[in-house]
Amino acid sequence: MNNRQAGSSRETEAASYLISQGYQILERNYRCRQGEIDLIARDGPYLVFVEVKYRKNAGSGYPEEAVDARKQRRIYQAAWYYLYCRRYGDDTPCRFDVVSIIGNQIKVIQNAF
């Protein structure tokens, strides 16, 4: 399995988990010139932009540590563009979550950045 297939598999796993937690998945792999967002979901009143990160084990660090300032900026820019293109208003409550997967353990970090 190549990296793209593995990433897609983990994103599907994360989406299923989020659905079980009450999220409604709106988009997967949203791509634009500004960047990419793995999942876009609805959680109650929030429009949630989700980054999914996976590691086999914590030996090389925790997955969420890979969402550095540069990555956060790219996600934020892509989210802004998504809001603009979909004509969401300035009053739309948004949140940025990270789904961290280590082996078979899934953790959702709400308001990660």
C-alpha positions in Angstrom: 0.0 0.0 0.0 1.5 3.4 -1.0 1.3 6.5 1.1 -1.7 7.9 -0.7 -3.7 4.7 -0.2 -2.7 4.5 3.4 -3.7 8.1 4.0 -7.0 7.5 2.3 -7.6 4.4 4.4 -6.9 6.4 7.6 -9.1 9.2 6.6 -11.9 6.8 6.0 -11.3 5.3 9.5 -11.3 8.8 11.0 -14.5 9.8 9.2 -16.2 6.6 10.5 -15.1 7.4 14.0 -16.3 11.0 13.7 -19.7 9.9 12.5 -19.9 7.6 15.5 -19.2 10.7 17.7 -22.1 12.6 16.0 -20.2 14.6 13.3 -21.7 14.9 9.9 -19.1 14.5 7.1 -19.6 17.2 4.4 -16.5 16.8 2.3 -13.4 14.6 2.0 -10.1 15.6 0.6 -11.1 19.2 -0.2 -8.3 20.6 -2.4 -7.8 24.1 -3.7 -4.9 26.3 -4.6 -4.4 27.3 -1.0 -4.1 23.8 0.3 -5.9 20.6 1.3 -8.3 19.7 4.1 -8.7 16.0 4.9 -12.3 16.2 6.2 -14.9 19.0 6.5 -17.7 18.2 8.9 -20.5 19.6 10.9 -20.5 19.1 14.7 -23.6 20.8 16.2 -23.3 24.5 15.2 -19.7 24.2 14.2 -18.2 23.8 10.7 -15.2 21.7 11.5 -12.0 21.4 9.4 -10.2 18.2 10.3 -6.6 17.2 9.7 -6.0 13.4 10.0 -2.5 12.2 11.1 -1.4 8.6 11.6 1.7 6.9 13.1 2.2 3.1 13.5 3.5 3.9 17.1 4.7 6.8 19.1 8.3 6.0 18.5 8.7 8.8 16.0 6.5 11.2 17.9 2.8 11.8 18.2 0.8 12.3 15.0 -0.6 15.6 16.1 2.9 17.0 16.4 3.2 16.9 12.6 0.6 19.7 12.4 3.1 22.5 12.7 2.6 26.2 12.2 3.2 25.9 8.4 0.6 23.1 8.1 -1.9 25.0 10.2 -1.5 28.1 8.0 -2.2 26.1 4.9 -5.3 24.5 6.4 -6.5 27.9 7.6 -6.1 29.4 4.1 -7.9 26.5 2.5 -10.7 26.8 5.1 -11.1 30.5 4.4 -11.3 29.8 0.7 -13.9 27.0 1.3 -16.0 29.4 3.3 -15.8 32.1 0.6 -16.6 29.7 -2.2 -19.5 28.1 -0.4 -20.8 31.5 0.6 -20.8 30.9 4.4 -21.2 34.1 6.3 -18.7 35.7 8.6 -20.8 34.6 11.6 -20.3 30.8 10.8 -18.8 29.2 13.9 -15.7 27.2 12.8 -13.3 24.9 14.5 -10.0 23.2 13.6 -9.7 19.6 14.9 -6.9 17.0 14.5 -7.7 13.3 14.5 -4.6 11.5 15.8 -4.3 7.8 15.1 -1.6 5.7 16.7 -1.9 2.1 15.6 -5.6 1.4 16.3 -6.2 4.1 18.8 -8.0 7.2 17.6 -8.1 10.5 19.5 -9.9 13.7 18.4 -8.3 17.0 19.5 -11.0 19.6 19.2 -9.9 23.3 18.7 -6.4 22.0 18.0 -5.3 25.3 16.6 
